């Protein structure tokens, strides 16, 4: 069905990987762009588990000063939820 196809397309989207790289490399402007895009995708698809961490992550990388400890924490949780969500989508 349409929703399932969109969920599988979500896994092919490169913004999540871009977000991980940008945060790792402390490229905060890029991290904001990626986080904002991932937030929109998750919101549109109802992926609330990921959204729970991407929303505050987006806020943290929006403007200076950057709290790297908070950013790392939100990113860690977002990665965990993304991986759990990916596994569920792939099992469908």
MILUM-776791 format. One record per residue (C-alpha): residue number from 1; residue in one letter; x, z, y. Coordinates in pm, whole numbers. Layout:
num; residuo; east; up; north
NUM; A; X; Z; Y
...
This chain:
num; residuo; east; up; north
1; X; 0; 0; 0
2; X; 100; -39; 365
3; X; 203; 322; 426
4; X; 425; 327; 117
5; X; 595; 4; 230
6; X; 659; 159; 572
7; X; 806; 472; 413
8; X; 1045; 260; 208
9; X; 1141; 60; 519
10; X; 1218; 391; 690
11; X; 1493; 446; 434
12; X; 1653; 114; 536
13; X; 1656; 204; 906
14; X; 2010; 253; 1041
15; X; 1925; 502; 1318
16; X; 1961; 804; 1090
17; X; 2316; 704; 992
18; X; 2391; 630; 1356
19; X; 2270; 977; 1450
20; X; 2493; 1143; 1191
21; X; 2797; 948; 1312
22; X; 2726; 1011; 1679
23; X; 2689; 1386; 1624
24; X; 3003; 1399; 1409
25; X; 3198; 1215; 1680
26; X; 3035; 1411; 1964
27; X; 2904; 1096; 2128
28; X; 2614; 1280; 2287
29; X; 2453; 990; 2476
30; X; 2445; 785; 2155
31; X; 2323; 1088; 1961
32; X; 2033; 1122; 2203
33; X; 1934; 756; 2162
34; X; 1947; 777; 1782
35; X; 1772; 1114; 1770
36; X; 1494; 992; 1996
37; X; 1442; 685; 1778
38; X; 1442; 886; 1455
39; X; 1198; 1130; 1615
40; X; 962; 844; 1696
41; X; 987; 695; 1348
42; X; 924; 1031; 1181
43; X; 634; 1103; 1414
44; X; 472; 767; 1344
45; X; 510; 813; 969
46; X; 405; 1178; 963
47; X; 739; 1298; 828
48; X; 698; 1646; 970
49; X; 977; 1804; 764
50; X; 1241; 1592; 936
51; X; 1059; 1605; 1268
52; X; 1081; 1985; 1268
53; X; 1458; 1957; 1320
54; X; 1492; 1624; 1499
55; X; 1270; 1733; 1790
56; X; 1493; 2028; 1893
57; X; 1803; 1822; 1811
58; X; 1681; 1553; 2053
59; X; 1630; 1819; 2319
60; X; 1978; 1964; 2263
61; X; 2156; 1627; 2307
62; X; 1938; 1515; 2599
63; X; 2148; 1676; 2874
64; X; 2453; 1888; 2934
65; X; 2562; 2152; 2863
66; X; 2567; 2067; 2493
67; X; 2538; 2362; 2258
68; X; 2745; 2228; 1970
69; X; 2656; 2519; 1744
70; X; 2282; 2455; 1783
71; X; 2334; 2080; 1748
72; X; 2528; 2131; 1424
73; X; 2258; 2362; 1288
74; X; 1972; 2126; 1366
75; X; 2169; 1833; 1226
76; X; 2244; 2020; 903
77; X; 1875; 2097; 856
78; X; 1771; 1743; 950
79; X; 2015; 1601; 693
80; X; 1878; 1833; 424
81; X; 1518; 1737; 503
82; X; 1605; 1367; 523
83; X; 1764; 1381; 178
84; X; 1466; 1569; 32
85; X; 1225; 1323; 193
86; X; 1431; 1027; 71
87; X; 1420; 1157; -284
88; X; 1041; 1194; -269
89; X; 994; 846; -122
90; X; 1218; 692; -388
91; X; 1015; 863; -661
92; X; 692; 698; -543
